Structures are given as C-alpha cells and as structure tokens.
Amino acid sequence: MEHELFANPENVSRGFYDASTPPILTVKSGDTLRVHTESGLEEHLELIGDRASDDFRGIIEKLPIGPGPHILVGPIAIEGTSPGDVLEVQLEDISPRYDWGYNGFRPLMGGLPEDFPYRRTVIVEIDKKLGVADWGAGIKVPLRPYFGNFGVAPPPSMGKIGSYPPGAWGGNMDNKELISGSKVFFPVFNEQALFSIGDGHGCQGDGEVCLTALECAMSGTLKFKVHKELSLTLPKAETPTHFIFMGFDPLVDNAVKIALRETIKFMESEFDIHRDDAYTICSLAVDLRVTQIVNGVKGVHAMLPKNIFK
C-alpha cells in the first residue's frame, strides 16, 4: 500500500524523539511512504518571507521548539514490529522541494567555535534543474540530497530526547552516504517501532563542520520492511557499492572503535571470516569517514566495499 504525508503542525514532532508520542499513521511491512518535510527556524521564516510554505509557517507559529531544532514527520507506526526486531528503510527517491535552503553557524557550536564566536545565517538558492546549490561568486555545489535525521523511537526508559544527538535509534546521523538507492537498518526498541524522519540536506561534506549542511525541505519515497530474524545494536546501512557501519560517541576515537568492531562482527557473521582476517581486511579495504563532528555525539562510519567479496 502507498501512503503520503506532509509536514504540518498535526504531523510533526519539533525537535524530539519520544516513545510515548502517539503515531500519526500506521503502515505495514512492504508499504511505501511518500513524505514531504520542512526545515528551518523562526529566523529563516523572517529571511525568506513569502517564499515560506503555509505548512512551514504553521509549524513555526503553532509548535514550540523542543529540546532539538529539527522538524520530524512522525512518529509512524509499523504494524507487527516488536522490540528486538530490525526495521529496514529503503530510500527510493529523495529530492529538494523548494528553490531555497540555508546554512549557518552560531556561538559555542560547530567545529571551530573559538574562531567563529558569532551567529550567521545564509539563504542559499537551489537550482533543481541544474542540480546545484548556487552559493554566489561563481560557486556552485552539486546537490546530493539525503535525510540527515531519521530513525525509530528510543527505549521508553530514555523518555523524550532531543533531536540533536545520534544514537542506537538513529536520529541525527547526518550521514551523507544515505542517498537514493540506499537502505538503512535500525534496531527496534518499541512496539510498532515509531519511525520519524526530517532534516533534509541538499549537500554536505564529511564532518558537517560549521554546524549545518545545505538544510532544506525534502521529498522522499521510503519503503519499510520488518525483519524478525535479524538482530542489531546499532544502525547499519547498505548502498549499491558498500556496507556501512556506524559508530557514535562524544569522542571521535571511540566512535572509530565502535564502527570498526561493527564491521568486523559483520564479516565474521555474514562471510564466516575469522576476526583476525576481518581486522586485516579493514586495514586493506575499509574507508573510515568522519560523519559529523557537531552534534555533541560525534559520528564515524566505516565503508566496506562489496566488490571484494565473491
């Protein structure tokens, strides 16, 4: 079955994940969802004026900002999903909705807060036909759209958590590899999983160093699949060319270790490779990427190429 949701004051959580939030929609394993998100804060509403959609304006005016800034469509219940299951989300199509996005930094945040102790916000023009973000001065950055923040509800014992940090539930992963054609797998902590999504990024470099990417409203097509036979402790992903394993920790060194251990564990279980050999293969073939350094809990992901396996 196909479903469609638009971000509006009735369909979003503003800045949080919470297992106690009632779902706005129930879908089944195998169903497809077309979702249309919004992105921004009060300051962006003022800067773009009449270019703002009625839904975006309504969200900003009617919903107080939560412990995080992100506008998340959901939660969406996936029928028949239970704690201990794995939820697969297939990202079939992702594209910017509007001809504008934004980027900015603020005091005490980002990768160089001591060098940039002030606030700056820039509205960036998006040329969807050419597939670029036009920064001006002849600088055009290719679009590579994806959703920065999506996942399932965290364990009930955690209560309401802000949308800033990533974690075992997914959340603010900001992983630029999760474009159209990729799949993401999440451990499930609650009945019906309670999936949410938002934080569209038109393009982003590894690290997302100033605090934000090209933040923009996004449309995407998702397909859900429930796995009863799998077990996960952290999200993992798959693209046509790579298996991707994620590590999250306030310290980058620890995030690296988590991502490597997940990669080694996968090679042991899926390909019956001895852990000593798997560790060596990581050194020969795996690329470690700094996902982001700006969300408090930092991210590192390990890229394991599929083409080394016969």
C-alpha atoms as one frame of an Amber mdcrd trajectory, in Angstrom:
protein
   0.000   0.000   0.000   1.130   3.547  -0.715   0.840   6.416   1.781   1.685
  10.125   1.703   2.457  12.572   4.499   3.187  16.298   4.508   4.954  18.113
   7.324   2.376  20.305   9.043   1.525  21.166  12.667  -0.544  17.953  13.014
   2.073  15.583  11.578   5.408  16.559  13.134   7.419  16.384  16.321   9.503
  19.524  16.675  12.920  18.631  17.989  12.486  15.309  19.774  12.032  11.551
  19.742   9.751  10.042  22.383   8.327   6.523  22.661   5.183   7.912  24.333
   4.188  10.099  21.363   1.112   8.647  19.596   1.657   7.670  15.961   0.176
   9.799  13.183  -0.029   6.908  10.701   0.144   3.112  10.737   1.756   1.227
   7.851   2.631  -2.404   7.196   5.855  -4.117   6.250   6.164  -3.724   2.485
   4.251  -0.440   2.373   5.606   2.656   0.647   5.502   6.187   2.057   5.897
   9.412   0.120   6.979  12.015   2.686   7.379  15.791   2.312   9.405  17.516
   5.037  10.048  21.117   6.071  13.217  22.607   7.550  14.039  25.777   9.442
  13.566  28.018  12.453  11.906  31.354  13.156  14.903  33.261  11.789  14.596
  31.526   8.415  10.909  32.347   8.204  11.808  36.012   8.535  14.558  35.786
   5.894  12.555  34.029   3.168   9.300  35.933   3.662   6.570  34.919   1.226
   8.647  32.030  -0.116   7.700  30.128   3.047   5.026  27.468   2.629   1.855
  27.665   4.703   2.827  24.391   6.402   6.269  25.701   7.395   4.766  28.921
   8.684   2.156  26.973  10.647   4.767  24.719  12.276   6.892  27.680  13.366
   3.922  29.666  14.656   1.966  26.873  16.371   4.545  24.426  17.754   7.091
  25.361  20.430  10.614  24.264  19.663  11.595  21.157  21.598  14.925  20.050
  23.074  16.249  19.974  19.497  15.608  22.107  16.386  14.580  19.528  13.788
  11.126  19.212  12.245  10.429  15.463  12.131   7.457  13.903  10.357   6.069
  11.173  12.578   6.023   9.029  14.507   4.831   6.387  12.065   3.792   3.000
  13.429   4.938  -0.080  11.533   2.348  -2.751  12.229   3.613  -6.004  13.724
   7.006  -4.639  14.767   8.236  -5.544  18.266  11.289  -4.783  20.411  14.236
  -6.824  19.186  13.156  -6.716  15.537  15.042  -4.849  12.825  13.368  -2.187
  10.677  14.720  -1.766   7.161  14.029   1.564   5.467  14.670   1.649   1.730
  15.320   5.161   0.392  13.933   5.033  -3.128  13.853   8.695  -4.137  14.969
  11.941  -2.460  14.794  15.468  -3.882  14.562  19.085  -2.609  11.054  20.566
  -2.505  11.831  24.260  -2.933  14.311  26.604  -4.599  15.958  27.660  -1.342
  17.839  26.217   1.594  20.032  27.639   4.307  23.339  27.247   6.078  24.587
  28.823   9.259  26.648  28.665  12.400  26.260  30.029  15.895  28.362  30.709
  19.006  29.713  27.771  21.040  28.850  25.250  18.323  30.459  23.781  15.200
  33.990  22.535  14.686  35.719  25.890  15.323  33.621  27.722  17.934  36.632
  29.676  19.215  37.258  31.086  15.715  33.625  31.949  14.924  32.012  33.196
  18.168  29.022  34.823  16.467  25.851  33.936  14.605  25.496  33.783  10.811
  22.687  32.531   8.570  22.749  32.463   4.764  19.854  31.641   2.431  21.169
  29.541  -0.452  19.484  29.332  -3.849  18.794  25.813  -5.136  18.715  25.184
  -8.886  16.856  21.888  -9.130  17.113  21.793 -12.921  20.916  22.030 -12.878
  21.206  20.067  -9.647  23.348  22.620  -7.811  23.325  24.912  -4.817  24.292
  28.378  -6.012  26.441  29.980  -3.318  27.153  33.047  -5.443  30.516  34.397
  -6.630  30.553  31.626  -9.227  30.489  28.826  -6.627  28.009  26.080  -7.431
  27.981  22.994  -5.224  26.458  19.798  -6.705  23.332  18.589  -4.952  23.465
  15.170  -3.285  20.217  15.127  -1.307  19.537  12.926   1.683  17.751  12.968
   5.045  20.033  13.846   7.957  17.760  12.855  10.815  15.594   9.735  10.894
  15.091   6.649  12.991  12.892   4.823  15.456  11.781   5.839  18.935  14.438
   5.246  21.606  13.866   2.912  24.570  10.958   4.103  26.748  13.293   4.468
  29.734  15.055   7.353  27.954  11.878   9.450  27.816  11.838  12.477  25.496
  15.260  13.068  23.956  16.358  15.942  21.786  16.819  15.530  18.061  20.464
  16.703  18.146  22.412  13.524  19.018  22.531  10.313  17.029  22.320   7.006
  18.823  21.233   3.396  18.627  17.791   4.590  17.451  19.355   6.523  14.545
  18.343  10.153  14.909  20.687  12.908  13.783  23.124  10.652  11.944  23.916
  13.249   9.236  25.428  10.528   7.054  25.780  11.879   3.539  26.045   8.364
   2.059  22.347   7.675   2.727  21.124   8.958  -0.623  18.527   7.485  -3.002
  19.166   3.783  -3.534  20.464   3.101  -0.043  18.956   1.022   2.750  19.185
   1.682   6.481  18.573  -0.912   9.183  17.523   0.078  12.726  17.204  -1.927
  15.937  13.641  -1.655  17.265  13.001  -0.706  20.914   9.215  -0.288  20.997
   6.061  -1.897  19.733   5.380  -0.601  16.202   8.902   0.917  16.010   7.586
   4.532  15.823   9.620   5.900  12.933  10.253   9.619  12.292  12.109  11.481
   9.544  13.219  15.002   8.617  16.232  17.303   8.358  16.700  17.307   4.597
  20.236  18.062   3.396  20.778  19.181  -0.177  24.523  18.595   0.083  27.096
  18.180   2.830  30.783  17.484   3.303  32.041  14.815   5.669  32.106  16.353
   9.144  29.393  18.995   8.569  31.995  21.205  10.201  30.293  24.597  10.634
  27.177  23.015  12.258  24.773  22.781   9.331  24.673  21.389   5.789  22.551
  22.826   2.998  19.413  22.495   5.104  16.261  22.278   3.026  12.760  20.857
   2.780  12.804  17.451   1.107  10.502  14.957  -0.577  11.307  11.281  -0.419
   9.881   7.854  -1.117  10.510   5.210   1.540   9.693   1.524   1.730   9.507
  -0.310   5.051  10.433  -3.921   5.723  10.373  -5.689   9.095  12.968  -8.377
   9.850  12.125 -10.787  12.653  15.198 -12.954  12.067  17.819 -10.195  12.388
  19.311  -8.558  15.466  21.145  -5.243  15.740  22.527  -3.000  18.454  23.293
  -0.018  16.173  22.029   1.214  12.804  23.816  -0.012   9.721  23.335   0.831
   6.051  23.847  -0.538   2.587  24.351   1.164  -0.761  24.718  -0.480  -4.181
  28.507  -0.469  -3.645  29.139  -0.577   0.126  28.120  -1.913   3.507  28.206
   0.946   6.050  28.722   0.594   9.801  28.273   3.484  12.209  29.887   4.487
  15.460  28.571   7.237  17.746  30.402   8.698  20.743  31.363  12.116  22.139
  34.972  11.183  21.310  35.911  10.512  17.686  38.465   7.859  18.729  35.739
   5.875  20.458  33.370   6.272  17.511  36.102   4.832  15.270  36.446   1.778
  17.507  32.687   1.197  17.543  32.444   1.398  13.740  35.402  -0.955  13.288
  34.031  -3.502  15.747  30.678  -3.484  13.963  32.452  -4.035  10.627  34.498
  -6.934  11.967  31.448  -8.515  13.575  29.583  -8.295  10.267  32.344 -10.002
   8.297  32.509 -12.771  10.896  28.779 -13.451  10.820  27.954 -12.851   7.146
  31.064 -14.211   5.412  32.481 -16.598   8.031  35.733 -14.645   8.097  37.953
 -15.088  11.155  38.142 -11.928  13.251  41.919 -11.681  12.711  41.392 -11.685
   8.952  38.452  -9.290   9.215  40.607  -6.831  11.171  43.280  -7.044   8.467
  40.704  -6.561   5.687  39.570  -3.378   7.456  43.111  -2.071   7.113  43.322
  -3.046   3.437  39.911  -2.118   2.087  37.703  -0.190   4.536  37.466   3.610
   4.413  36.715   5.415   7.666  34.748   8.631   7.273  34.038  11.308   9.860
  30.263  11.573   9.543  29.835  14.709  11.624  31.654  16.463  14.493  28.939
  18.941  15.514  26.083  17.050  17.192  27.631  16.581  20.627  27.778  12.844
  20.000  30.145  12.557  17.040  29.853  10.063  14.209  32.243   7.883  12.248
  31.197   5.405   9.573  33.144   2.536   8.053  32.701   1.907   4.304  33.182
  -1.772   3.427  33.227  -2.275  -0.382  31.027  -5.063  -1.690  33.236  -5.821
  -4.664  35.928  -7.526  -2.556  33.548 -10.405  -1.821  32.837 -13.045  -4.444
